[in-house]
């Protein structure tokens, strides 16, 4: 798989924020705390997130809310 094709599967901070219905700053904070795995790309070190990682995070978050766990 080409590097470009791998990047197409990655999400930006804004896209993740939209999917999780939170502010982009929250996504960055979760990334800084290690709750969301981010990959730094490009010369500016922008964050990118794997779709699979976000799906797992979303499901874990839903289960915690449903079961009342923190």
N, CA, C and O atoms as a Maestro MAE file, in Angstrom:
{
 s_m_m2io_version
 :::
 2.0.0
}

f_m_ct {
 s_m_title
 :::
 protein
 m_atom[280] {
  # First column is atom index #
  i_m_mmod_type
  r_m_x_coord
  r_m_y_coord
  r_m_z_coord
  i_m_residue_number
  s_m_chain_name
  s_m_pdb_residue_name
  s_m_pdb_atom_name
  i_m_atomic_number
  :::
  1 25 0.849 -1.176 0.000 1 A "UNK " " N  " 7
  2 3 0.000 0.000 0.000 1 A "UNK " " CA " 6
  3 2 0.893 1.237 0.000 1 A "UNK " " C  " 6
  4 15 1.869 1.306 0.747 1 A "UNK " " O  " 8
  5 25 0.566 2.179 -0.813 2 A "UNK " " N  " 7
  6 3 1.326 3.411 -0.907 2 A "UNK " " CA " 6
  7 2 1.102 4.290 0.319 2 A "UNK " " C  " 6
  8 15 0.064 4.200 0.974 2 A "UNK " " O  " 8
  9 25 2.066 5.125 0.620 3 A "UNK " " N  " 7
  10 3 1.949 6.022 1.770 3 A "UNK " " CA " 6
  11 2 0.701 6.902 1.658 3 A "UNK " " C  " 6
  12 15 0.018 7.134 2.655 3 A "UNK " " O  " 8
  13 25 0.402 7.391 0.457 4 A "UNK " " N  " 7
  14 3 -0.775 8.232 0.258 4 A "UNK " " CA " 6
  15 2 -2.054 7.485 0.605 4 A "UNK " " C  " 6
  16 15 -2.962 8.050 1.215 4 A "UNK " " O  " 8
  17 25 -2.126 6.212 0.217 5 A "UNK " " N  " 7
  18 3 -3.321 5.424 0.509 5 A "UNK " " CA " 6
  19 2 -3.497 5.230 2.008 5 A "UNK " " C  " 6
  20 15 -4.623 5.225 2.506 5 A "UNK " " O  " 8
  21 25 -2.393 5.069 2.730 6 A "UNK " " N  " 7
  22 3 -2.481 4.949 4.182 6 A "UNK " " CA " 6
  23 2 -2.984 6.257 4.793 6 A "UNK " " C  " 6
  24 15 -3.785 6.239 5.728 6 A "UNK " " O  " 8
  25 25 -2.520 7.377 4.273 7 A "UNK " " N  " 7
  26 3 -2.938 8.672 4.797 7 A "UNK " " CA " 6
  27 2 -4.420 8.930 4.550 7 A "UNK " " C  " 6
  28 15 -5.060 9.633 5.333 7 A "UNK " " O  " 8
  29 25 -4.965 8.384 3.496 8 A "UNK " " N  " 7
  30 3 -6.381 8.577 3.185 8 A "UNK " " CA " 6
  31 2 -7.264 7.955 4.259 8 A "UNK " " C  " 6
  32 15 -8.415 8.359 4.422 8 A "UNK " " O  " 8
  33 25 -6.742 6.983 4.990 9 A "UNK " " N  " 7
  34 3 -7.498 6.336 6.050 9 A "UNK " " CA " 6
  35 2 -7.389 7.067 7.380 9 A "UNK " " C  " 6
  36 15 -7.990 6.655 8.373 9 A "UNK " " O  " 8
  37 25 -6.624 8.150 7.399 10 A "UNK " " N  " 7
  38 3 -6.409 8.898 8.626 10 A "UNK " " CA " 6
  39 2 -7.383 10.076 8.706 10 A "UNK " " C  " 6
  40 15 -7.829 10.606 7.689 10 A "UNK " " O  " 8
  41 25 -7.697 10.469 9.937 11 A "UNK " " N  " 7
  42 3 -8.618 11.577 10.184 11 A "UNK " " CA " 6
  43 2 -7.872 12.747 10.814 11 A "UNK " " C  " 6
  44 15 -6.900 12.554 11.545 11 A "UNK " " O  " 8
  45 25 -8.329 13.947 10.528 12 A "UNK " " N  " 7
  46 3 -7.757 15.143 11.144 12 A "UNK " " CA " 6
  47 2 -8.395 15.353 12.517 12 A "UNK " " C  " 6
  48 15 -9.370 14.693 12.874 12 A "UNK " " O  " 8
  49 25 -7.830 16.272 13.264 13 A "UNK " " N  " 7
  50 3 -8.374 16.618 14.583 13 A "UNK " " CA " 6
  51 2 -9.815 17.109 14.444 13 A "UNK " " C  " 6
  52 15 -10.681 16.733 15.235 13 A "UNK " " O  " 8
  53 25 -10.064 17.933 13.457 14 A "UNK " " N  " 7
  54 3 -11.417 18.451 13.249 14 A "UNK " " CA " 6
  55 2 -12.422 17.369 12.896 14 A "UNK " " C  " 6
  56 15 -13.560 17.395 13.365 14 A "UNK " " O  " 8
  57 25 -12.008 16.426 12.079 15 A "UNK " " N  " 7
  58 3 -12.902 15.332 11.702 15 A "UNK " " CA " 6
  59 2 -13.237 14.456 12.906 15 A "UNK " " C  " 6
  60 15 -14.380 14.033 13.075 15 A "UNK " " O  " 8
  61 25 -12.240 14.189 13.737 16 A "UNK " " N  " 7
  62 3 -12.476 13.392 14.946 16 A "UNK " " CA " 6
  63 2 -13.411 14.144 15.894 16 A "UNK " " C  " 6
  64 15 -14.324 13.557 16.473 16 A "UNK " " O  " 8
  65 25 -13.177 15.430 16.044 17 A "UNK " " N  " 7
  66 3 -14.037 16.245 16.904 17 A "UNK " " CA " 6
  67 2 -15.488 16.183 16.426 17 A "UNK " " C  " 6
  68 15 -16.410 16.048 17.231 17 A "UNK " " O  " 8
  69 25 -15.678 16.280 15.132 18 A "UNK " " N  " 7
  70 3 -17.026 16.209 14.566 18 A "UNK " " CA " 6
  71 2 -17.667 14.852 14.846 18 A "UNK " " C  " 6
  72 15 -18.825 14.779 15.258 18 A "UNK " " O  " 8
  73 25 -16.910 13.778 14.621 19 A "UNK " " N  " 7
  74 3 -17.450 12.433 14.827 19 A "UNK " " CA " 6
  75 2 -17.812 12.165 16.284 19 A "UNK " " C  " 6
  76 15 -18.806 11.497 16.569 19 A "UNK " " O  " 8
  77 25 -17.005 12.686 17.201 20 A "UNK " " N  " 7
  78 3 -17.236 12.437 18.624 20 A "UNK " " CA " 6
  79 2 -18.092 13.517 19.278 20 A "UNK " " C  " 6
  80 15 -18.401 13.437 20.467 20 A "UNK " " O  " 8
  81 25 -18.477 14.533 18.491 21 A "UNK " " N  " 7
  82 3 -19.318 15.634 18.964 21 A "UNK " " CA " 6
  83 2 -18.676 16.367 20.141 21 A "UNK " " C  " 6
  84 15 -19.323 16.641 21.152 21 A "UNK " " O  " 8
  85 25 -17.390 16.677 19.985 22 A "UNK " " N  " 7
  86 3 -16.654 17.454 20.974 22 A "UNK " " CA " 6
  87 2 -15.858 18.538 20.240 22 A "UNK " " C  " 6
  88 15 -15.785 18.534 19.012 22 A "UNK " " O  " 8
  89 25 -15.277 19.446 20.982 23 A "UNK " " N  " 7
  90 3 -14.462 20.507 20.394 23 A "UNK " " CA " 6
  91 2 -13.091 19.938 20.020 23 A "UNK " " C  " 6
  92 15 -12.624 18.977 20.631 23 A "UNK " " O  " 8
  93 25 -12.459 20.530 19.026 24 A "UNK " " N  " 7
  94 3 -11.136 20.084 18.590 24 A "UNK " " CA " 6
  95 2 -10.121 20.164 19.733 24 A "UNK " " C  " 6
  96 15 -9.208 19.341 19.803 24 A "UNK " " O  " 8
  97 25 -10.267 21.130 20.616 25 A "UNK " " N  " 7
  98 3 -9.368 21.239 21.768 25 A "UNK " " CA " 6
  99 2 -9.483 20.020 22.678 25 A "UNK " " C  " 6
  100 15 -8.497 19.589 23.276 25 A "UNK " " O  " 8
  101 25 -10.676 19.474 22.780 26 A "UNK " " N  " 7
  102 3 -10.877 18.273 23.583 26 A "UNK " " CA " 6
  103 2 -10.142 17.090 22.959 26 A "UNK " " C  " 6
  104 15 -9.524 16.295 23.668 26 A "UNK " " O  " 8
  105 25 -10.207 16.976 21.652 27 A "UNK " " N  " 7
  106 3 -9.486 15.906 20.952 27 A "UNK " " CA " 6
  107 2 -7.991 16.043 21.193 27 A "UNK " " C  " 6
  108 15 -7.312 15.055 21.471 27 A "UNK " " O  " 8
  109 25 -7.481 17.251 21.088 28 A "UNK " " N  " 7
  110 3 -6.046 17.473 21.338 28 A "UNK " " CA " 6
  111 2 -5.682 17.140 22.780 28 A "UNK " " C  " 6
  112 15 -4.637 16.542 23.033 28 A "UNK " " O  " 8
  113 25 -6.529 17.520 23.718 29 A "UNK " " N  " 7
  114 3 -6.274 17.224 25.130 29 A "UNK " " CA " 6
  115 2 -6.268 15.713 25.379 29 A "UNK " " C  " 6
  116 15 -5.395 15.202 26.080 29 A "UNK " " O  " 8
  117 25 -7.239 15.002 24.806 30 A "UNK " " N  " 7
  118 3 -7.274 13.543 24.949 30 A "UNK " " CA " 6
  119 2 -6.034 12.912 24.329 30 A "UNK " " C  " 6
  120 15 -5.497 11.939 24.858 30 A "UNK " " O  " 8
  121 25 -5.587 13.459 23.223 31 A "UNK " " N  " 7
  122 3 -4.380 12.962 22.573 31 A "UNK " " CA " 6
  123 2 -3.157 13.205 23.463 31 A "UNK " " C  " 6
  124 15 -2.321 12.316 23.623 31 A "UNK " " O  " 8
  125 25 -3.053 14.393 24.034 32 A "UNK " " N  " 7
  126 3 -1.939 14.719 24.923 32 A "UNK " " CA " 6
  127 2 -1.905 13.809 26.141 32 A "UNK " " C  " 6
  128 15 -0.831 13.456 26.628 32 A "UNK " " O  " 8
  129 25 -3.075 13.430 26.632 33 A "UNK " " N  " 7
  130 3 -3.167 12.550 27.807 33 A "UNK " " CA " 6
  131 2 -2.991 11.072 27.460 33 A "UNK " " C  " 6
  132 15 -2.895 10.231 28.353 33 A "UNK " " O  " 8
  133 25 -2.948 10.759 26.179 34 A "UNK " " N  " 7
  134 3 -2.772 9.377 25.764 34 A "UNK " " CA " 6
  135 2 -4.063 8.586 25.643 34 A "UNK " " C  " 6
  136 15 -4.029 7.370 25.455 34 A "UNK " " O  " 8
  137 25 -5.199 9.259 25.748 35 A "UNK " " N  " 7
  138 3 -6.483 8.570 25.612 35 A "UNK " " CA " 6
  139 2 -6.795 8.250 24.159 35 A "UNK " " C  " 6
  140 15 -7.473 7.265 23.868 35 A "UNK " " O  " 8
  141 25 -6.307 9.072 23.256 36 A "UNK " " N  " 7
  142 3 -6.455 8.867 21.819 36 A "UNK " " CA " 6
  143 2 -5.059 8.789 21.205 36 A "UNK " " C  " 6
  144 15 -4.230 9.669 21.435 36 A "UNK " " O  " 8
  145 25 -4.801 7.757 20.437 37 A "UNK " " N  " 7
  146 3 -3.509 7.601 19.775 37 A "UNK " " CA " 6
  147 2 -3.475 8.498 18.548 37 A "UNK " " C  " 6
  148 15 -4.319 8.381 17.660 37 A "UNK " " O  " 8
  149 25 -2.495 9.396 18.504 38 A "UNK " " N  " 7
  150 3 -2.335 10.298 17.364 38 A "UNK " " CA " 6
  151 2 -0.980 10.054 16.721 38 A "UNK " " C  " 6
  152 15 -0.023 9.647 17.381 38 A "UNK " " O  " 8
  153 25 -0.918 10.310 15.436 39 A "UNK " " N  " 7
  154 3 0.317 10.206 14.665 39 A "UNK " " CA " 6
  155 2 0.645 11.592 14.150 39 A "UNK " " C  " 6
  156 15 -0.228 12.284 13.627 39 A "UNK " " O  " 8
  157 25 1.894 12.002 14.292 40 A "UNK " " N  " 7
  158 3 2.325 13.310 13.815 40 A "UNK " " CA " 6
  159 2 2.822 13.176 12.383 40 A "UNK " " C  " 6
  160 15 3.652 12.318 12.084 40 A "UNK " " O  " 8
  161 25 2.312 14.028 11.503 41 A "UNK " " N  " 7
  162 3 2.688 13.953 10.091 41 A "UNK " " CA " 6
  163 2 3.063 15.334 9.571 41 A "UNK " " C  " 6
  164 15 2.652 16.357 10.120 41 A "UNK " " O  " 8
  165 25 3.835 15.341 8.521 42 A "UNK " " N  " 7
  166 3 4.192 16.577 7.843 42 A "UNK " " CA " 6
  167 2 5.204 17.400 8.611 42 A "UNK " " C  " 6
  168 15 5.556 17.080 9.746 42 A "UNK " " O  " 8
  169 25 5.663 18.460 7.979 43 A "UNK " " N  " 7
  170 3 6.689 19.308 8.593 43 A "UNK " " CA " 6
  171 2 6.193 20.063 9.827 43 A "UNK " " C  " 6
  172 15 6.992 20.429 10.689 43 A "UNK " " O  " 8
  173 25 4.895 20.296 9.920 44 A "UNK " " N  " 7
  174 3 4.340 21.008 11.074 44 A "UNK " " CA " 6
  175 2 3.950 20.067 12.205 44 A "UNK " " C  " 6
  176 15 3.573 20.522 13.286 44 A "UNK " " O  " 8
  177 25 4.034 18.765 11.969 45 A "UNK " " N  " 7
  178 3 3.695 17.796 13.011 45 A "UNK " " CA " 6
  179 2 2.212 17.737 13.327 45 A "UNK " " C  " 6
  180 15 1.819 17.560 14.480 45 A "UNK " " O  " 8
  181 25 1.390 17.888 12.295 46 A "UNK " " N  " 7
  182 3 -0.060 17.842 12.503 46 A "UNK " " CA " 6
  183 2 -0.482 16.454 12.958 46 A "UNK " " C  " 6
  184 15 0.134 15.454 12.587 46 A "UNK " " O  " 8
  185 25 -1.533 16.400 13.761 47 A "UNK " " N  " 7
  186 3 -2.028 15.125 14.274 47 A "UNK " " CA " 6
  187 2 -2.950 14.460 13.262 47 A "UNK " " C  " 6
  188 15 -3.752 15.116 12.597 47 A "UNK " " O  " 8
  189 25 -2.817 13.163 13.168 48 A "UNK " " N  " 7
  190 3 -3.741 12.348 12.384 48 A "UNK " " CA " 6
  191 2 -4.117 11.142 13.238 48 A "UNK " " C  " 6
  192 15 -3.325 10.659 14.048 48 A "UNK " " O  " 8
  193 25 -5.335 10.673 13.038 49 A "UNK " " N  " 7
  194 3 -5.874 9.593 13.839 49 A "UNK " " CA " 6
  195 2 -6.361 8.470 12.933 49 A "UNK " " C  " 6
  196 15 -6.983 8.726 11.902 49 A "UNK " " O  " 8
  197 25 -6.081 7.234 13.313 50 A "UNK " " N  " 7
  198 3 -6.558 6.084 12.547 50 A "UNK " " CA " 6
  199 2 -8.047 5.885 12.819 50 A "UNK " " C  " 6
  200 15 -8.502 6.004 13.957 50 A "UNK " " O  " 8
  201 25 -8.794 5.584 11.772 51 A "UNK " " N  " 7
  202 3 -10.231 5.364 11.907 51 A "UNK " " CA " 6
  203 2 -10.536 4.244 12.898 51 A "UNK " " C  " 6
  204 15 -11.469 4.354 13.695 51 A "UNK " " O  " 8
  205 25 -9.762 3.181 12.851 52 A "UNK " " N  " 7
  206 3 -9.985 2.054 13.755 52 A "UNK " " CA " 6
  207 2 -9.804 2.463 15.215 52 A "UNK " " C  " 6
  208 15 -10.580 2.044 16.073 52 A "UNK " " O  " 8
  209 25 -8.793 3.274 15.503 53 A "UNK " " N  " 7
  210 3 -8.564 3.738 16.872 53 A "UNK " " CA " 6
  211 2 -9.729 4.580 17.369 53 A "UNK " " C  " 6
  212 15 -10.128 4.471 18.528 53 A "UNK " " O  " 8
  213 25 -10.273 5.417 16.500 54 A "UNK " " N  " 7
  214 3 -11.404 6.268 16.882 54 A "UNK " " CA " 6
  215 2 -12.647 5.422 17.119 54 A "UNK " " C  " 6
  216 15 -13.412 5.693 18.044 54 A "UNK " " O  " 8
  217 25 -12.855 4.399 16.292 55 A "UNK " " N  " 7
  218 3 -14.013 3.520 16.471 55 A "UNK " " CA " 6
  219 2 -13.946 2.807 17.815 55 A "UNK " " C  " 6
  220 15 -14.952 2.713 18.519 55 A "UNK " " O  " 8
  221 25 -12.772 2.307 18.175 56 A "UNK " " N  " 7
  222 3 -12.604 1.628 19.465 56 A "UNK " " CA " 6
  223 2 -12.838 2.612 20.611 56 A "UNK " " C  " 6
  224 15 -13.539 2.289 21.570 56 A "UNK " " O  " 8
  225 25 -12.263 3.798 20.517 57 A "UNK " " N  " 7
  226 3 -12.445 4.820 21.539 57 A "UNK " " CA " 6
  227 2 -13.927 5.159 21.700 57 A "UNK " " C  " 6
  228 15 -14.426 5.267 22.821 57 A "UNK " " O  " 8
  229 25 -14.622 5.326 20.585 58 A "UNK " " N  " 7
  230 3 -16.048 5.661 20.612 58 A "UNK " " CA " 6
  231 2 -16.855 4.563 21.308 58 A "UNK " " C  " 6
  232 15 -17.711 4.856 22.143 58 A "UNK " " O  " 8
  233 25 -16.586 3.304 20.969 59 A "UNK " " N  " 7
  234 3 -17.321 2.194 21.575 59 A "UNK " " CA " 6
  235 2 -17.018 2.072 23.065 59 A "UNK " " C  " 6
  236 15 -17.926 1.835 23.862 59 A "UNK " " O  " 8
  237 25 -15.760 2.230 23.443 60 A "UNK " " N  " 7
  238 3 -15.405 2.174 24.864 60 A "UNK " " CA " 6
  239 2 -16.089 3.288 25.642 60 A "UNK " " C  " 6
  240 15 -16.562 3.082 26.759 60 A "UNK " " O  " 8
  241 25 -16.134 4.462 25.043 61 A "UNK " " N  " 7
  242 3 -16.798 5.605 25.674 61 A "UNK " " CA " 6
  243 2 -18.296 5.344 25.830 61 A "UNK " " C  " 6
  244 15 -18.876 5.678 26.862 61 A "UNK " " O  " 8
  245 25 -18.921 4.754 24.823 62 A "UNK " " N  " 7
  246 3 -20.345 4.438 24.885 62 A "UNK " " CA " 6
  247 2 -20.630 3.403 25.969 62 A "UNK " " C  " 6
  248 15 -21.613 3.520 26.701 62 A "UNK " " O  " 8
  249 25 -19.780 2.402 26.070 63 A "UNK " " N  " 7
  250 3 -19.970 1.369 27.104 63 A "UNK " " CA " 6
  251 2 -19.838 1.978 28.488 63 A "UNK " " C  " 6
  252 15 -20.631 1.673 29.379 63 A "UNK " " O  " 8
  253 25 -18.832 2.847 28.680 64 A "UNK " " N  " 7
  254 3 -18.662 3.496 29.993 64 A "UNK " " CA " 6
  255 2 -19.884 4.330 30.350 64 A "UNK " " C  " 6
  256 15 -20.320 4.327 31.501 64 A "UNK " " O  " 8
  257 25 -20.435 5.036 29.388 65 A "UNK " " N  " 7
  258 3 -21.637 5.835 29.664 65 A "UNK " " CA " 6
  259 2 -22.824 4.944 29.993 65 A "UNK " " C  " 6
  260 15 -23.592 5.237 30.909 65 A "UNK " " O  " 8
  261 25 -22.973 3.862 29.249 66 A "UNK " " N  " 7
  262 3 -24.111 2.961 29.430 66 A "UNK " " CA " 6
  263 2 -24.045 2.252 30.782 66 A "UNK " " C  " 6
  264 15 -25.070 2.062 31.437 66 A "UNK " " O  " 8
  265 25 -22.848 1.864 31.194 67 A "UNK " " N  " 7
  266 3 -22.692 1.129 32.448 67 A "UNK " " CA " 6
  267 2 -22.457 2.040 33.643 67 A "UNK " " C  " 6
  268 15 -22.425 1.575 34.783 67 A "UNK " " O  " 8
  269 25 -22.293 3.326 33.392 68 A "UNK " " N  " 7
  270 3 -22.094 4.275 34.482 68 A "UNK " " CA " 6
  271 2 -20.671 4.327 34.986 68 A "UNK " " C  " 6
  272 15 -20.417 4.898 36.046 68 A "UNK " " O  " 8
  273 25 -19.723 3.740 34.247 69 A "UNK " " N  " 7
  274 3 -18.324 3.763 34.655 69 A "UNK " " CA " 6
  275 2 -17.695 5.086 34.227 69 A "UNK " " C  " 6
  276 15 -18.193 5.773 33.335 69 A "UNK " " O  " 8
  277 25 -16.594 5.419 34.882 70 A "UNK " " N  " 7
  278 3 -15.861 6.630 34.497 70 A "UNK " " CA " 6
  279 2 -14.620 6.297 33.781 70 A "UNK " " C  " 6
  280 15 -13.877 7.195 33.383 70 A "UNK " " O  " 8
  :::
 }
 m_bond[279] {
  # First column is bond index #
  i_m_from
  i_m_to
  i_m_order
  :::
  1 1 2 1
  2 2 3 1
  3 3 4 2
  4 3 5 1
  5 5 6 1
  6 6 7 1
  7 7 8 2
  8 7 9 1
  9 9 10 1
  10 10 11 1
  11 11 12 2
  12 11 13 1
  13 13 14 1
  14 14 15 1
  15 15 16 2
  16 15 17 1
  17 17 18 1
  18 18 19 1
  19 19 20 2
  20 19 21 1
  21 21 22 1
  22 22 23 1
  23 23 24 2
  24 23 25 1
  25 25 26 1
  26 26 27 1
  27 27 28 2
  28 27 29 1
  29 29 30 1
  30 30 31 1
  31 31 32 2
  32 31 33 1
  33 33 34 1
  34 34 35 1
  35 35 36 2
  36 35 37 1
  37 37 38 1
  38 38 39 1
  39 39 40 2
  40 39 41 1
  41 41 42 1
  42 42 43 1
  43 43 44 2
  44 43 45 1
  45 45 46 1
  46 46 47 1
  47 47 48 2
  48 47 49 1
  49 49 50 1
  50 50 51 1
  51 51 52 2
  52 51 53 1
  53 53 54 1
  54 54 55 1
  55 55 56 2
  56 55 57 1
  57 57 58 1
  58 58 59 1
  59 59 60 2
  60 59 61 1
  61 61 62 1
  62 62 63 1
  63 63 64 2
  64 63 65 1
  65 65 66 1
  66 66 67 1
  67 67 68 2
  68 67 69 1
  69 69 70 1
  70 70 71 1
  71 71 72 2
  72 71 73 1
  73 73 74 1
  74 74 75 1
  75 75 76 2
  76 75 77 1
  77 77 78 1
  78 78 79 1
  79 79 80 2
  80 79 81 1
  81 81 82 1
  82 82 83 1
  83 83 84 2
  84 83 85 1
  85 85 86 1
  86 86 87 1
  87 87 88 2
  88 87 89 1
  89 89 90 1
  90 90 91 1
  91 91 92 2
  92 91 93 1
  93 93 94 1
  94 94 95 1
  95 95 96 2
  96 95 97 1
  97 97 98 1
  98 98 99 1
  99 99 100 2
  100 99 101 1
  101 101 102 1
  102 102 103 1
  103 103 104 2
  104 103 105 1
  105 105 106 1
  106 106 107 1
  107 107 108 2
  108 107 109 1
  109 109 110 1
  110 110 111 1
  111 111 112 2
  112 111 113 1
  113 113 114 1
  114 114 115 1
  115 115 116 2
  116 115 117 1
  117 117 118 1
  118 118 119 1
  119 119 120 2
  120 119 121 1
  121 121 122 1
  122 122 123 1
  123 123 124 2
  124 123 125 1
  125 125 126 1
  126 126 127 1
  127 127 128 2
  128 127 129 1
  129 129 130 1
  130 130 131 1
  131 131 132 2
  132 131 133 1
  133 133 134 1
  134 134 135 1
  135 135 136 2
  136 135 137 1
  137 137 138 1
  138 138 139 1
  139 139 140 2
  140 139 141 1
  141 141 142 1
  142 142 143 1
  143 143 144 2
  144 143 145 1
  145 145 146 1
  146 146 147 1
  147 147 148 2
  148 147 149 1
  149 149 150 1
  150 150 151 1
  151 151 152 2
  152 151 153 1
  153 153 154 1
  154 154 155 1
  155 155 156 2
  156 155 157 1
  157 157 158 1
  158 158 159 1
  159 159 160 2
  160 159 161 1
  161 161 162 1
  162 162 163 1
  163 163 164 2
  164 163 165 1
  165 165 166 1
  166 166 167 1
  167 167 168 2
  168 167 169 1
  169 169 170 1
  170 170 171 1
  171 171 172 2
  172 171 173 1
  173 173 174 1
  174 174 175 1
  175 175 176 2
  176 175 177 1
  177 177 178 1
  178 178 179 1
  179 179 180 2
  180 179 181 1
  181 181 182 1
  182 182 183 1
  183 183 184 2
  184 183 185 1
  185 185 186 1
  186 186 187 1
  187 187 188 2
  188 187 189 1
  189 189 190 1
  190 190 191 1
  191 191 192 2
  192 191 193 1
  193 193 194 1
  194 194 195 1
  195 195 196 2
  196 195 197 1
  197 197 198 1
  198 198 199 1
  199 199 200 2
  200 199 201 1
  201 201 202 1
  202 202 203 1
  203 203 204 2
  204 203 205 1
  205 205 206 1
  206 206 207 1
  207 207 208 2
  208 207 209 1
  209 209 210 1
  210 210 211 1
  211 211 212 2
  212 211 213 1
  213 213 214 1
  214 214 215 1
  215 215 216 2
  216 215 217 1
  217 217 218 1
  218 218 219 1
  219 219 220 2
  220 219 221 1
  221 221 222 1
  222 222 223 1
  223 223 224 2
  224 223 225 1
  225 225 226 1
  226 226 227 1
  227 227 228 2
  228 227 229 1
  229 229 230 1
  230 230 231 1
  231 231 232 2
  232 231 233 1
  233 233 234 1
  234 234 235 1
  235 235 236 2
  236 235 237 1
  237 237 238 1
  238 238 239 1
  239 239 240 2
  240 239 241 1
  241 241 242 1
  242 242 243 1
  243 243 244 2
  244 243 245 1
  245 245 246 1
  246 246 247 1
  247 247 248 2
  248 247 249 1
  249 249 250 1
  250 250 251 1
  251 251 252 2
  252 251 253 1
  253 253 254 1
  254 254 255 1
  255 255 256 2
  256 255 257 1
  257 257 258 1
  258 258 259 1
  259 259 260 2
  260 259 261 1
  261 261 262 1
  262 262 263 1
  263 263 264 2
  264 263 265 1
  265 265 266 1
  266 266 267 1
  267 267 268 2
  268 267 269 1
  269 269 270 1
  270 270 271 1
  271 271 272 2
  272 271 273 1
  273 273 274 1
  274 274 275 1
  275 275 276 2
  276 275 277 1
  277 277 278 1
  278 278 279 1
  279 279 280 2
  :::
 }
}
